[in-house]
Amino acid sequence: MGSEAGKGGTVAKAADVGPLAANVRYLLRRAQLAVFDELIQALAPLGLRPAQYGVLILLKHAPGLKQTDVAGALGIQRANFVVLFDELERRGLARRDPMPNDRRSYALYLTAAGDEVRERAAKREAALEASLDAKLGPGGRQQLLDLLGRLVAS
């Protein structure tokens, strides 16, 4: 698989993974780790984690969603989502409002401060997406999205 830069700038030869090199689950996981590591590093100066950024994006796209809908859309367990959202709310990036017809549920909204942080994060993510597009080559992005969409839908 070639060489990779390790921590401290040293170069370590990647292990021969044998049959794992043709294993879709293995390669998907490795790809996910690689792209998320880049995103984690890009969002860190803004004090965001990828899941928090996902919440901000979703609330910009569809304000007023219920907590359960946002958590479900992002694949976050309810208890974990409450802690995640509490942090966004504490920082003034998002807010909960009681649902008019269901006092047990809350509608979630992005605040002006949250939208500003989301915009700054989006600029950082756009640079990562451009780099990824270059790696995938012409048509590669759409092909990958189509294939991943099939896996998610099944």
Secondary structure in CASP SS format (residue, H / E / C, confidence):
PFRMAT SS
TARGET T0000
AUTHOR 0000-0000-0000
METHOD secondary structure of the structure
MODEL  1
M C 1.00
G C 1.00
S E 1.00
E E 1.00
A E 1.00
G C 1.00
K H 1.00
G H 1.00
G H 1.00
T C 1.00
V E 1.00
A E 1.00
K E 1.00
A C 1.00
A C 1.00
D C 1.00
V C 1.00
G H 1.00
P H 1.00
L H 1.00
A H 1.00
A H 1.00
N C 1.00
V H 1.00
R H 1.00
Y H 1.00
L H 1.00
L H 1.00
R H 1.00
R H 1.00
A H 1.00
Q H 1.00
L H 1.00
A H 1.00
V H 1.00
F H 1.00
D H 1.00
E H 1.00
L H 1.00
I H 1.00
Q H 1.00
A H 1.00
L H 1.00
A H 1.00
P H 1.00
L H 1.00
G C 1.00
L C 1.00
R C 1.00
P H 1.00
A H 1.00
Q H 1.00
Y H 1.00
G H 1.00
V H 1.00
L H 1.00
I H 1.00
L H 1.00
L H 1.00
K H 1.00
H H 1.00
A C 1.00
P C 1.00
G C 1.00
L E 1.00
K E 1.00
Q H 1.00
T H 1.00
D H 1.00
V H 1.00
A H 1.00
G H 1.00
A H 1.00
L H 1.00
G C 1.00
I C 1.00
Q C 1.00
R H 1.00
A H 1.00
N H 1.00
F H 1.00
V H 1.00
V H 1.00
L H 1.00
F H 1.00
D H 1.00
E H 1.00
L H 1.00
E H 1.00
R H 1.00
R C 1.00
G C 1.00
L C 1.00
A E 1.00
R E 1.00
R E 1.00
D E 1.00
P E 1.00
M E 1.00
P C 1.00
N C 1.00
D E 1.00
R E 1.00
R E 1.00
S E 1.00
Y E 1.00
A E 1.00
L E 1.00
Y E 1.00
L E 1.00
T C 1.00
A H 1.00
A H 1.00
G H 1.00
D H 1.00
E H 1.00
V H 1.00
R H 1.00
E H 1.00
R H 1.00
A H 1.00
A H 1.00
K H 1.00
R H 1.00
E H 1.00
A H 1.00
A H 1.00
L H 1.00
E H 1.00
A H 1.00
S H 1.00
L H 1.00
D H 1.00
A H 1.00
K H 1.00
L H 1.00
G C 1.00
P C 1.00
G C 1.00
G H 1.00
R H 1.00
Q H 1.00
Q H 1.00
L H 1.00
L H 1.00
D H 1.00
L H 1.00
L H 1.00
G H 1.00
R H 1.00
L H 1.00
V H 1.00
A H 1.00
S C 1.00
END
